[in-house]
Amino acid sequence: MEVQETQVQTDRIFTIPNILSMARLVGVPVFLWLILWPEFGGPKADGWALLVLALSGISDYLDGKLARRWNQVSNLGRLLDPAADRLFVLSTLVGLTWRDILPLWLTLLLLAREVMMGVMLLILRRHGYGPPQVNFVGKAATFNLMYAFPLLLLSDGSGWLATLASICGWAFAGWGTTLYWWAGILYVVQVRRLVRMDATAD
């Protein structure tokens, strides 16, 4: 992930890209409630959960694209977009693990990467740097995971569709997890470089 001190093009809060990111944040508890509803005696609502995930993926694509095209990049947007991505990943991990669709080891592997990123963010803040700009590898990782999760949810059934969803879902999960850690390692390398540069400057 690349840390850039770019000029913010707008200080407005209620831009279309920011509203899309806010809507994605609102969708996080809705999705988690839908996916866990059967565990608490409610009806199975996987179809609605899949719809929320699909809409989240669409908004994730649109908010960054529209922000750049309409010159609506903002500090708030740079915080909301990755926050929404991470919260959706976290809520999906919780829901799918709770329902025994995801194995615990994979959940812990992805959560360990999030803990590492949190530590790196604290180090950046300590040295006076803001949140990093999401790079292509990180976006590709989120893209793969956001495809993997609905497919794995769809695999929680029977028949050829569930079998096909399981095969494709685990393929996306493997690619996404690998890219997720690759982006994290690149981020660590760049943070170390920044810290060393600061130490040299002192």
Buried (B, 14 or more C-beta within 10 A) or exposed (E): BEBEEEEEBBEEEEBEBBBBBBBBBEBBEBBBBBBBBBEEEEEEBBEBBBBBBEBBBEBBBBBBEBBEEEEBBBEBBBBBBBBBBBBBBBBBBBBBBBBEBBEEEBBEEBBEBBEBBEEBBEBBEEBEBBBBBBBEBBBBBBBBBBBBBBBBBBBBEEEEEBEEBBEBBBBBBEBBBEBBBBBBEBBBEBBEEBBEEEEEEE
